[in-house]
């Protein structure tokens, strides 16, 4: 009797797992919508925050050390080290230096670009071709962001006495940057889907 019950249990487990796989396989359309919505929310939110001074201050080390972006600021790295407000902190002297540096003007332009990319991706149902372009731009943006791991000293834990410093020990900034690997992968997937949808609508 016990042997029969064990045999029935062994048979039931594969059936349950198979049912799970069948349900999971049907989740792709929902998953794609969630993935696209997540990209739009993150891009529009983060892009909008670029109009907040604390967020603009926070990207100064990334921009100032980047060969592709440092020209946007008036003062070269590492002069910014003496003029950084912490999040939630307000020192007028530092804020005035950031204004002279062009920190906020650059952040506003960048914010508009990021929001625009998010809105382009959001157009998938109405204009899949435009959404594909938006995802492609996000791919370029993700590669740019990931390049900060190479150019930004603050991306790694500094040598202040602890043995855990430098590569591969990511700082808070570094951990935020490395997450763009996920953004990159999501952008490739949404671009491919939008491109297929556009080609299908044109009969190609």
GROMACS elastic network, one bead per residue, 0.5 to 0.9 nm:
[ bonds ]
;  ai    aj funct       b0    kb
    1     4     6  0.51767   500
    1     5     6  0.64028   500
    1     6     6  0.87661   500
    2     5     6  0.51755   500
    2     6     6  0.62653   500
    2     7     6  0.86486   500
    3     6     6  0.51421   500
    3     7     6  0.61889   500
    3     8     6  0.87109   500
    4     7     6  0.50516   500
    4     8     6  0.62487   500
    4     9     6  0.86697   500
    5     8     6  0.51164   500
    5     9     6  0.62236   500
    5    10     6  0.87097   500
    6     9     6  0.50282   500
    6    10     6  0.62429   500
    6    11     6  0.87139   500
    7    10     6  0.51372   500
    7    11     6  0.63465   500
    7    12     6  0.86820   500
    8    11     6  0.51079   500
    8    12     6  0.61282   500
    8    13     6  0.88336   500
    9    12     6  0.50273   500
    9    13     6  0.63614   500
   10    13     6  0.55322   500
   10    14     6  0.72333   500
   11    14     6  0.59469   500
   11    15     6  0.67551   500
   12    15     6  0.51660   500
   12    16     6  0.62018   500
   12    17     6  0.86831   500
   13    16     6  0.51678   500
   13    17     6  0.62023   500
   13    18     6  0.85590   500
   14    17     6  0.50297   500
   14    18     6  0.59715   500
   14    19     6  0.85609   500
   15    18     6  0.50513   500
   15    19     6  0.62154   500
   15    20     6  0.86232   500
   16    19     6  0.51626   500
   16    20     6  0.62843   500
   16    21     6  0.87419   500
   17    21     6  0.62319   500
   17    22     6  0.86959   500
   18    21     6  0.50093   500
   18    22     6  0.62127   500
   18    23     6  0.86815   500
   19    22     6  0.50764   500
   19    23     6  0.62804   500
   19    24     6  0.85221   500
   20    23     6  0.52054   500
   20    24     6  0.60167   500
   20    25     6  0.85423   500
   21    25     6  0.59818   500
   21    26     6  0.86804   500
   22    25     6  0.51920   500
   22    26     6  0.65945   500
   23    26     6  0.53042   500
   23    27     6  0.66849   500
   24    27     6  0.52222   500
   24    28     6  0.76771   500
   25    28     6  0.63894   500
   26    29     6  0.72558   500
   26    30     6  0.82794   500
   27    30     6  0.53825   500
   27    31     6  0.59042   500
   27    32     6  0.85972   500
   28    32     6  0.60623   500
   28    33     6  0.86730   500
   29    32     6  0.51815   500
   29    33     6  0.64288   500
   29    34     6  0.87431   500
   30    33     6  0.52163   500
   30    34     6  0.62418   500
   30    35     6  0.85515   500
   31    34     6  0.50677   500
   31    35     6  0.59757   500
   31    36     6  0.85542   500
   32    36     6  0.60969   500
   32    37     6  0.84484   500
   32   189     6  0.85357   500
   32   190     6  0.75541   500
   32   193     6  0.88394   500
   33    36     6  0.51681   500
   33    37     6  0.60058   500
   33    38     6  0.84334   500
   34    37     6  0.50321   500
   34    38     6  0.59637   500
   34    39     6  0.86181   500
   35    38     6  0.50845   500
   35    39     6  0.63627   500
   35    40     6  0.87685   500
   35   186     6  0.70178   500
   35   190     6  0.80485   500
   36    39     6  0.51591   500
   36    40     6  0.62982   500
   36    41     6  0.86939   500
   36   121     6  0.72066   500
   36   122     6  0.72541   500
   36   124     6  0.88120   500
   36   186     6  0.79438   500
   36   187     6  0.85554   500
   36   190     6  0.67381   500
   37    40     6  0.50613   500
   37    41     6  0.60942   500
   37    42     6  0.85607   500
   37   121     6  0.87269   500
   37   122     6  0.72868   500
   38    41     6  0.51681   500
   38    42     6  0.61026   500
   38    43     6  0.84723   500
   39    42     6  0.52777   500
   39    43     6  0.59960   500
   39    44     6  0.84446   500
   39   118     6  0.68253   500
   39   121     6  0.79218   500
   39   122     6  0.86723   500
   39   183     6  0.75462   500
   39   186     6  0.78374   500
   39   187     6  0.81253   500
   40    43     6  0.52534   500
   40    44     6  0.59443   500
   40    45     6  0.82400   500
   40   115     6  0.83284   500
   40   117     6  0.82217   500
   40   119     6  0.66642   500
   40   120     6  0.86905   500
   40   121     6  0.66646   500
   40   122     6  0.61779   500
   41    44     6  0.54231   500
   41    45     6  0.58563   500
   41    46     6  0.83114   500
   41   118     6  0.75265   500
   42    45     6  0.52238   500
   42    46     6  0.58327   500
   42    47     6  0.80904   500
   42   118     6  0.79961   500
   43    46     6  0.53003   500
   43    47     6  0.56492   500
   43    48     6  0.82131   500
   43   111     6  0.89787   500
   43   114     6  0.58148   500
   43   115     6  0.57855   500
   43   116     6  0.85544   500
   43   117     6  0.73109   500
   43   118     6  0.51399   500
   43   119     6  0.84625   500
   44    47     6  0.50828   500
   44    48     6  0.58914   500
   44    49     6  0.85318   500
   44   111     6  0.84658   500
   44   114     6  0.67770   500
   44   116     6  0.78501   500
   44   117     6  0.82828   500
   44   118     6  0.56769   500
   44   119     6  0.74160   500
   45    48     6  0.51379   500
   45    49     6  0.62478   500
   45    50     6  0.89349   500
   45   115     6  0.77307   500
   46    49     6  0.50218   500
   46    50     6  0.66226   500
   46    55     6  0.88714   500
   46   111     6  0.75124   500
   46   114     6  0.76881   500
   46   115     6  0.79357   500
   47    50     6  0.53721   500
   47    51     6  0.78172   500
   47   107     6  0.88849   500
   47   108     6  0.85227   500
   47   110     6  0.72654   500
   47   112     6  0.64614   500
   47   113     6  0.75249   500
   47   115     6  0.50466   500
   47   116     6  0.86126   500
   47   118     6  0.86808   500
   48    51     6  0.59222   500
   48    52     6  0.78556   500
   48   108     6  0.86017   500
   48   111     6  0.58761   500
   48   112     6  0.75882   500
   48   114     6  0.82819   500
   48   115     6  0.68157   500
   49    52     6  0.52395   500
   49    53     6  0.84092   500
   49    54     6  0.87028   500
   49    55     6  0.62456   500
   49    56     6  0.80907   500
   49   111     6  0.73023   500
   50    53     6  0.73004   500
   50    54     6  0.84330   500
   50    55     6  0.56389   500
   50    56     6  0.55371   500
   50   104     6  0.81654   500
   50   107     6  0.53313   500
   50   108     6  0.58697   500
   50   109     6  0.85589   500
   50   110     6  0.72319   500
   50   112     6  0.84072   500
   51    54     6  0.88189   500
   51    55     6  0.75524   500
   51    56     6  0.71227   500
   51   104     6  0.74797   500
   51   107     6  0.66941   500
   51   108     6  0.54796   500
   51   111     6  0.68509   500
   52    55     6  0.55797   500
   52    56     6  0.64439   500
   52    57     6  0.88258   500
   52   104     6  0.85171   500
   52   107     6  0.87838   500
   52   108     6  0.88221   500
   53    57     6  0.60679   500
   53    58     6  0.85716   500
   53    95     6  0.84263   500
   53   103     6  0.87276   500
   53   104     6  0.67875   500
   53   107     6  0.86473   500
   54    57     6  0.50563   500
   54    58     6  0.62291   500
   54    85     6  0.76904   500
   54    86     6  0.78228   500
   54    87     6  0.59074   500
   54    88     6  0.73272   500
   54    89     6  0.84790   500
   55    59     6  0.67394   500
   55    87     6  0.80973   500
   55   107     6  0.83637   500
   56    59     6  0.56573   500
   56    60     6  0.68797   500
   56   103     6  0.64680   500
   56   104     6  0.59936   500
   56   106     6  0.83242   500
   56   107     6  0.54617   500
   56   108     6  0.82376   500
   57    60     6  0.54689   500
   57    61     6  0.84886   500
   57    84     6  0.69054   500
   57    85     6  0.71997   500
   57    86     6  0.85044   500
   57    87     6  0.86037   500
   57    95     6  0.86407   500
   57    98     6  0.74368   500
   57   103     6  0.69955   500
   57   104     6  0.79381   500
   57   107     6  0.87645   500
   58    61     6  0.72637   500
   58    62     6  0.83248   500
   58    84     6  0.82046   500
   58    85     6  0.85151   500
   58    86     6  0.82237   500
   58    87     6  0.79365   500
   59    62     6  0.52774   500
   59    63     6  0.62739   500
   59    64     6  0.84883   500
   59   103     6  0.88486   500
   59   107     6  0.83687   500
   60    63     6  0.52545   500
   60    64     6  0.57422   500
   60    65     6  0.83767   500
   60    73     6  0.88661   500
   60    80     6  0.74216   500
   60    84     6  0.85868   500
   60    98     6  0.89740   500
   60   103     6  0.70756   500
   61    64     6  0.52482   500
   61    65     6  0.60960   500
   61    66     6  0.84786   500
   61    77     6  0.77304   500
   61    78     6  0.80719   500
   61    80     6  0.74063   500
   61    81     6  0.82508   500
   61   152     6  0.66075   500
   61   153     6  0.82007   500
   61   154     6  0.71626   500
   62    65     6  0.56983   500
   62    66     6  0.62857   500
   62    69     6  0.86876   500
   62    70     6  0.87277   500
   62   145     6  0.85523   500
   62   148     6  0.60786   500
   62   149     6  0.89236   500
   62   151     6  0.76557   500
   62   152     6  0.57041   500
   62   153     6  0.87822   500
   62   154     6  0.82077   500
   62   155     6  0.86093   500
   63    66     6  0.51975   500
   63    67     6  0.83317   500
   63    68     6  0.81673   500
   63    69     6  0.54334   500
   63    70     6  0.54594   500
   63    71     6  0.87871   500
   63    72     6  0.79717   500
   63    73     6  0.81042   500
   63   148     6  0.83343   500
   63   152     6  0.84931   500
   64    67     6  0.81294   500
   64    69     6  0.69139   500
   64    71     6  0.79679   500
   64    72     6  0.81534   500
   64    73     6  0.68847   500
   64    75     6  0.82046   500
   64    76     6  0.64194   500
   64    77     6  0.54179   500
   64    78     6  0.76313   500
   64    80     6  0.80755   500
   64   152     6  0.84948   500
   65    68     6  0.87981   500
   65    69     6  0.78667   500
   65    70     6  0.61357   500
   65    76     6  0.81196   500
   65    77     6  0.60532   500
   65    78     6  0.78663   500
   65   148     6  0.80393   500
   65   151     6  0.57826   500
   65   152     6  0.56814   500
   65   153     6  0.81554   500
   66    69     6  0.52882   500
   66    70     6  0.54110   500
   66    71     6  0.88171   500
   66   147     6  0.81567   500
   66   148     6  0.68027   500
   66   150     6  0.89252   500
   66   151     6  0.57481   500
   66   152     6  0.72105   500
   67    70     6  0.57710   500
   67    71     6  0.78338   500
   67   151     6  0.79049   500
   68    71     6  0.75283   500
   68   144     6  0.85642   500
   69    72     6  0.57491   500
   69    73     6  0.80661   500
   70    73     6  0.58091   500
   70    74     6  0.85016   500
   70    75     6  0.87247   500
   70    76     6  0.71980   500
   70    77     6  0.81693   500
   71    74     6  0.72885   500
   71    75     6  0.88616   500
   71    76     6  0.83526   500
   72   101     6  0.87732   500
   72   102     6  0.72293   500
   72   103     6  0.81735   500
   72   106     6  0.65947   500
   73    76     6  0.71301   500
   73   100     6  0.88911   500
   73   101     6  0.54335   500
   73   102     6  0.54128   500
   73   103     6  0.65056   500
   73   106     6  0.77988   500
   74   100     6  0.73549   500
   74   102     6  0.63073   500
   74   103     6  0.86209   500
   75    78     6  0.85797   500
   75    79     6  0.67586   500
   75    80     6  0.77015   500
   75   100     6  0.87008   500
   75   101     6  0.58809   500
   75   102     6  0.87641   500
   76    79     6  0.61895   500
   76    80     6  0.77921   500
   77    80     6  0.62171   500
   77    81     6  0.80302   500
   78    81     6  0.58161   500
   78    82     6  0.84174   500
   79    82     6  0.62702   500
   79    83     6  0.76304   500
   80    83     6  0.51878   500
   80    84     6  0.64153   500
   80    97     6  0.86947   500
   80    98     6  0.83800   500
   80   101     6  0.89659   500
   81    84     6  0.60290   500
   82    94     6  0.80849   500
   83    91     6  0.89374   500
   83    93     6  0.76849   500
   83    95     6  0.77844   500
   83    97     6  0.67656   500
   83    98     6  0.75298   500
   84    91     6  0.88421   500
   84    94     6  0.61742   500
   84    95     6  0.82286   500
   84    98     6  0.84197   500
   85    88     6  0.79428   500
   85    89     6  0.56887   500
   85    90     6  0.64126   500
   85    91     6  0.65677   500
   85    94     6  0.64702   500
   85    95     6  0.76201   500
   86    89     6  0.52105   500
   86    90     6  0.79204   500
   87    90     6  0.84452   500
   90    93     6  0.89317   500
   90    94     6  0.80480   500
   90    95     6  0.75263   500
   91    94     6  0.54891   500
   91    95     6  0.63248   500
   91    96     6  0.87639   500
   92    96     6  0.60263   500
   92    97     6  0.85341   500
   93    96     6  0.52034   500
   93    97     6  0.62810   500
   93    98     6  0.87714   500
   94    97     6  0.50774   500
   94    98     6  0.62963   500
   94    99     6  0.87315   500
   95    98     6  0.51164   500
   95    99     6  0.63371   500
   95   100     6  0.88209   500
   96    99     6  0.50349   500
   96   100     6  0.63578   500
   96   101     6  0.85573   500
   97   100     6  0.51251   500
   97   101     6  0.60452   500
   97   102     6  0.87872   500
   97   103     6  0.88565   500
   98   102     6  0.63520   500
   98   103     6  0.52972   500
   98   104     6  0.71868   500
   99   102     6  0.53983   500
   99   103     6  0.60198   500
   99   104     6  0.63952   500
   99   105     6  0.81281   500
  100   103     6  0.76642   500
  101   104     6  0.83203   500
  102   105     6  0.54326   500
  102   106     6  0.62704   500
  102   107     6  0.86293   500
  103   106     6  0.55279   500
  103   107     6  0.62472   500
  103   108     6  0.88098   500
  104   108     6  0.60820   500
  104   109     6  0.86719   500
  105   108     6  0.52663   500
  105   109     6  0.65033   500
  105   110     6  0.87221   500
  106   109     6  0.52736   500
  106   110     6  0.61454   500
  106   111     6  0.85048   500
  107   111     6  0.58965   500
  107   112     6  0.85816   500
  108   111     6  0.50066   500
  108   112     6  0.62953   500
  108   113     6  0.87403   500
  109   112     6  0.52084   500
  109   113     6  0.63909   500
  109   114     6  0.88030   500
  110   113     6  0.50980   500
  110   114     6  0.62302   500
  110   115     6  0.86340   500
  111   114     6  0.51529   500
  111   115     6  0.61208   500
  111   116     6  0.84528   500
  112   115     6  0.52009   500
  112   116     6  0.60126   500
  112   117     6  0.86440   500
  113   116     6  0.50748   500
  113   117     6  0.62767   500
  113   118     6  0.87404   500
  114   117     6  0.51734   500
  114   118     6  0.63492   500
  114   119     6  0.87666   500
  114   138     6  0.84225   500
  114   141     6  0.87794   500
  115   118     6  0.50562   500
  115   119     6  0.62190   500
  115   120     6  0.86208   500
  116   119     6  0.51113   500
  116   120     6  0.61428   500
  116   121     6  0.87054   500
  116   134     6  0.81593   500
  117   120     6  0.50911   500
  117   121     6  0.63358   500
  117   122     6  0.86493   500
  117   131     6  0.85642   500
  117   133     6  0.85587   500
  117   134     6  0.50401   500
  117   135     6  0.74186   500
  117   137     6  0.69095   500
  117   138     6  0.68049   500
  118   121     6  0.52465   500
  118   122     6  0.62699   500
  118   123     6  0.89829   500
  118   131     6  0.89442   500
  118   134     6  0.71170   500
  118   135     6  0.84940   500
  118   138     6  0.85028   500
  119   123     6  0.65490   500
  119   131     6  0.83438   500
  119   134     6  0.80137   500
  120   123     6  0.53210   500
  120   124     6  0.77064   500
  120   127     6  0.85470   500
  120   128     6  0.89832   500
  120   130     6  0.59215   500
  120   131     6  0.50126   500
  120   132     6  0.81588   500
  120   133     6  0.75464   500
  120   134     6  0.50340   500
  120   135     6  0.79710   500
  121   124     6  0.60285   500
  121   128     6  0.82434   500
  121   130     6  0.72644   500
  121   132     6  0.70336   500
  121   133     6  0.79423   500
  121   134     6  0.51777   500
  121   135     6  0.61427   500
  121   190     6  0.81590   500
  121   191     6  0.86355   500
  121   194     6  0.88280   500
  122   125     6  0.78573   500
  122   126     6  0.88353   500
  122   131     6  0.66944   500
  122   134     6  0.87760   500
  123   126     6  0.53946   500
  123   127     6  0.53504   500
  123   128     6  0.65026   500
  123   129     6  0.87556   500
  123   130     6  0.68351   500
  123   131     6  0.55561   500
  124   127     6  0.53542   500
  124   129     6  0.76466   500
  124   130     6  0.73630   500
  124   131     6  0.50730   500
  124   132     6  0.78712   500
  124   194     6  0.64331   500
  124   197     6  0.86600   500
  125   128     6  0.61961   500
  125   131     6  0.86783   500
  125   194     6  0.89013   500
  126   130     6  0.88897   500
  126   131     6  0.89476   500
  127   130     6  0.54218   500
  127   131     6  0.64237   500
  127   132     6  0.88484   500
  127   194     6  0.86868   500
  127   198     6  0.78723   500
  128   132     6  0.60962   500
  128   133     6  0.86708   500
  128   191     6  0.89898   500
  128   193     6  0.85413   500
  128   195     6  0.67511   500
  128   196     6  0.85782   500
  128   197     6  0.62464   500
  128   198     6  0.53954   500
  129   132     6  0.50741   500
  129   133     6  0.64577   500
  129   134     6  0.87186   500
  129   194     6  0.63859   500
  129   195     6  0.62364   500
  129   197     6  0.79907   500
  129   198     6  0.54549   500
  129   199     6  0.85347   500
  130   133     6  0.51334   500
  130   134     6  0.62563   500
  130   135     6  0.87547   500
  130   194     6  0.83497   500
  131   135     6  0.62277   500
  131   136     6  0.85939   500
  131   190     6  0.81685   500
  131   191     6  0.71367   500
  131   194     6  0.61371   500
  131   195     6  0.82494   500
  132   135     6  0.51529   500
  132   136     6  0.62145   500
  132   137     6  0.86896   500
  132   187     6  0.89657   500
  132   190     6  0.71844   500
  132   192     6  0.72212   500
  132   193     6  0.78831   500
  132   194     6  0.50281   500
  132   195     6  0.56140   500
  132   198     6  0.84980   500
  133   137     6  0.62101   500
  133   138     6  0.85957   500
  133   191     6  0.73318   500
  133   194     6  0.88003   500
  133   195     6  0.87441   500
  134   137     6  0.51215   500
  134   138     6  0.62528   500
  134   139     6  0.87547   500
  134   187     6  0.86401   500
  134   191     6  0.78098   500
  135   139     6  0.62999   500
  135   140     6  0.88344   500
  135   186     6  0.85713   500
  135   188     6  0.68965   500
  135   189     6  0.85973   500
  135   190     6  0.64133   500
  135   191     6  0.50124   500
  135   192     6  0.87763   500
  135   194     6  0.86138   500
  136   139     6  0.50318   500
  136   140     6  0.65570   500
  136   141     6  0.87020   500
  136   187     6  0.69142   500
  136   188     6  0.73446   500
  136   191     6  0.63280   500
  137   140     6  0.51176   500
  137   141     6  0.61684   500
  137   142     6  0.85920   500
  137   187     6  0.86906   500
  138   142     6  0.59648   500
  138   143     6  0.85702   500
  138   183     6  0.79622   500
  138   184     6  0.72569   500
  138   187     6  0.61974   500
  138   188     6  0.87655   500
  139   142     6  0.51026   500
  139   143     6  0.63406   500
  139   144     6  0.86667   500
  139   183     6  0.79047   500
  139   184     6  0.54248   500
  139   185     6  0.82394   500
  139   186     6  0.88816   500
  139   187     6  0.58585   500
  139   188     6  0.68852   500
  140   143     6  0.52532   500
  140   144     6  0.62821   500
  140   145     6  0.87135   500
  140   184     6  0.85155   500
  141   144     6  0.50107   500
  141   145     6  0.61592   500
  141   146     6  0.86274   500
  141   184     6  0.85346   500
  142   145     6  0.50137   500
  142   146     6  0.61057   500
  142   147     6  0.85621   500
  142   180     6  0.57440   500
  142   181     6  0.72779   500
  142   183     6  0.67037   500
  142   184     6  0.55648   500
  142   187     6  0.87993   500
  143   146     6  0.51004   500
  143   147     6  0.62213   500
  143   180     6  0.81327   500
  143   181     6  0.84633   500
  143   184     6  0.74912   500
  144   147     6  0.51732   500
  144   148     6  0.71013   500
  145   148     6  0.55375   500
  145   149     6  0.79360   500
  145   177     6  0.64975   500
  145   178     6  0.85726   500
  145   180     6  0.70696   500
  146   149     6  0.57544   500
  146   150     6  0.79143   500
  146   177     6  0.60773   500
  146   178     6  0.65280   500
  146   179     6  0.87560   500
  146   180     6  0.66376   500
  146   181     6  0.75473   500
  147   150     6  0.55005   500
  147   151     6  0.66073   500
  147   152     6  0.85527   500
  147   177     6  0.89149   500
  148   152     6  0.52754   500
  148   153     6  0.87544   500
  148   155     6  0.75101   500
  148   174     6  0.83697   500
  148   177     6  0.73695   500
  149   152     6  0.58615   500
  149   153     6  0.79613   500
  149   154     6  0.87552   500
  149   155     6  0.58394   500
  149   156     6  0.80201   500
  149   170     6  0.89619   500
  149   174     6  0.65534   500
  149   177     6  0.70984   500
  149   178     6  0.77957   500
  150   153     6  0.79070   500
  150   155     6  0.82868   500
  151   155     6  0.85257   500
  152   155     6  0.55915   500
  152   156     6  0.81164   500
  152   174     6  0.87554   500
  153   156     6  0.61540   500
  153   157     6  0.85794   500
  153   158     6  0.81415   500
  153   166     6  0.89880   500
  154   157     6  0.71237   500
  154   158     6  0.74994   500
  154   170     6  0.88734   500
  154   171     6  0.69609   500
  154   172     6  0.86074   500
  154   173     6  0.66919   500
  154   174     6  0.73603   500
  155   158     6  0.89362   500
  155   166     6  0.88492   500
  155   169     6  0.88018   500
  155   170     6  0.59968   500
  155   171     6  0.53666   500
  155   172     6  0.72655   500
  155   173     6  0.51605   500
  155   175     6  0.76660   500
  155   176     6  0.88822   500
  155   177     6  0.78853   500
  156   165     6  0.69151   500
  156   166     6  0.52602   500
  156   167     6  0.66186   500
  156   168     6  0.76317   500
  156   169     6  0.58616   500
  156   172     6  0.82211   500
  156   173     6  0.78093   500
  156   174     6  0.61062   500
  156   175     6  0.89352   500
  157   160     6  0.85772   500
  157   164     6  0.73732   500
  157   166     6  0.54513   500
  157   167     6  0.80369   500
  157   168     6  0.88024   500
  157   169     6  0.57952   500
  157   170     6  0.58575   500
  157   172     6  0.84264   500
  157   174     6  0.86376   500
  158   161     6  0.87099   500
  158   162     6  0.87348   500
  158   164     6  0.86743   500
  158   165     6  0.54963   500
  158   166     6  0.62829   500
  158   171     6  0.82320   500
  159   162     6  0.66063   500
  159   163     6  0.76895   500
  159   164     6  0.79032   500
  159   165     6  0.53861   500
  159   166     6  0.71140   500
  160   163     6  0.86367   500
  160   165     6  0.80494   500
  161   164     6  0.85741   500
  161   165     6  0.85756   500
  162   165     6  0.66794   500
  164   167     6  0.86458   500
  164   168     6  0.86081   500
  164   169     6  0.64605   500
  165   168     6  0.77038   500
  165   169     6  0.56609   500
  165   170     6  0.82234   500
  165   171     6  0.89238   500
  166   169     6  0.55912   500
  166   170     6  0.75136   500
  166   171     6  0.89884   500
  167   170     6  0.70863   500
  169   174     6  0.85295   500
  170   173     6  0.74892   500
  170   175     6  0.56813   500
  170   178     6  0.86912   500
  171   175     6  0.60689   500
  171   176     6  0.85792   500
  172   175     6  0.51725   500
  172   176     6  0.63802   500
  172   177     6  0.87514   500
  173   176     6  0.52016   500
  173   177     6  0.63022   500
  173   178     6  0.88418   500
  174   178     6  0.61624   500
  174   179     6  0.87735   500
  175   178     6  0.53124   500
  175   179     6  0.66271   500
  176   179     6  0.55733   500
  176   180     6  0.76059   500
  177   180     6  0.57704   500
  177   181     6  0.82431   500
  178   181     6  0.58860   500
  178   182     6  0.82181   500
  179   182     6  0.56232   500
  179   183     6  0.69564   500
  179   184     6  0.89585   500
  180   184     6  0.59439   500
  180   185     6  0.84955   500
  181   184     6  0.50255   500
  181   185     6  0.63519   500
  181   186     6  0.86904   500
  182   185     6  0.51743   500
  182   186     6  0.61712   500
  182   187     6  0.85532   500
  183   186     6  0.51234   500
  183   187     6  0.60633   500
  183   188     6  0.86965   500
  184   187     6  0.51479   500
  184   188     6  0.63750   500
  184   189     6  0.88485   500
  185   188     6  0.52431   500
  185   189     6  0.64371   500
  185   190     6  0.88100   500
  186   189     6  0.51813   500
  186   190     6  0.61720   500
  186   191     6  0.84408   500
  187   190     6  0.52132   500
  187   191     6  0.58874   500
  187   192     6  0.84903   500
  188   191     6  0.51478   500
  188   192     6  0.61960   500
  188   193     6  0.87328   500
  189   192     6  0.52474   500
  189   193     6  0.63309   500
  189   194     6  0.86870   500
  190   193     6  0.51339   500
  190   194     6  0.60483   500
  190   195     6  0.84450   500
  191   194     6  0.51779   500
  191   195     6  0.60045   500
  191   196     6  0.85724   500
  192   195     6  0.51266   500
  192   196     6  0.61905   500
  192   197     6  0.86288   500
  193   196     6  0.51487   500
  193   197     6  0.61912   500
  193   198     6  0.86731   500
  194   197     6  0.50427   500
  194   198     6  0.61745   500
  194   199     6  0.86420   500
  195   198     6  0.51189   500
  195   199     6  0.61797   500
  195   200     6  0.85139   500
  196   199     6  0.51480   500
  196   200     6  0.60103   500
  196   201     6  0.85827   500
  197   200     6  0.50725   500
  197   201     6  0.61852   500
  197   202     6  0.87692   500
  198   201     6  0.51758   500
  198   202     6  0.64337   500
  198   203     6  0.87858   500
  198   204     6  0.86963   500
  199   202     6  0.52423   500
  199   203     6  0.62711   500
  199   204     6  0.50999   500
  200   203     6  0.51166   500
  200   204     6  0.58092   500
  201   204     6  0.76778   500
